[in-house]
Amino acid sequence: MSIMKQWYQRRVRGIGGFQYRVIGAKIILFKEMHDEQIKIELDLNNITELTPSEEDPEETPPQYLPSFIIDISKPRGKLLFKCNYHMSTEEQYVANVDQYVISEVAFVRPGQADDDAFTTDFGNLDLVLIREFENYLQRRGIDAEFSSALFEMSSALEHSNYVQFLKNVRDFV
């Protein structure tokens, strides 16, 4: 049984009420809430490599963290949150990665292309606005539990894709 199927059997109802599709190296989660369409897209080909341990960089295997985009659409526009998983240097080698950070946020007007919208660094926002955005996402089920489950799912998919990659290369050669 594939790792993704095993993961799916443990999480039959999805993550935080989200349905999901896996397309190649992408995980797309989606749900509707009131007049909103919420979509989260994580692409395993868009990952960040952690810096190796300074104590022994040769012995530390490379570790990668995925990034993802939260897209909340309403008839009057949408909010885009660019997010990634974050670990400080001290936490890098502990297996407890369950919190994401928002790096950028944008508001996209109806009919405007996502790439044409003004994007701002999330950390430069007023602290009150940051908390409001965080609460807004939590009310939609995008919280620490969601974050942990998405990370688990992305790890399972990454492993499954890597194993398939090795099989494909073996068969090719």
Secondary structure by P-SEA (a helix, b strand, c coil): ccaaaaaaaacccccccbbbbbcccbbbbbbbcccbbbbbbbbccccccccccccccccccbbbbbbbbbbbbccccbbbbbbbbbbcccccccccccbbbbcbbbbbccccccccccccccccccaaaaaaaaaaaaaacccaaaaaaaaaaaaaaaaaaaaaaaaaaaaac
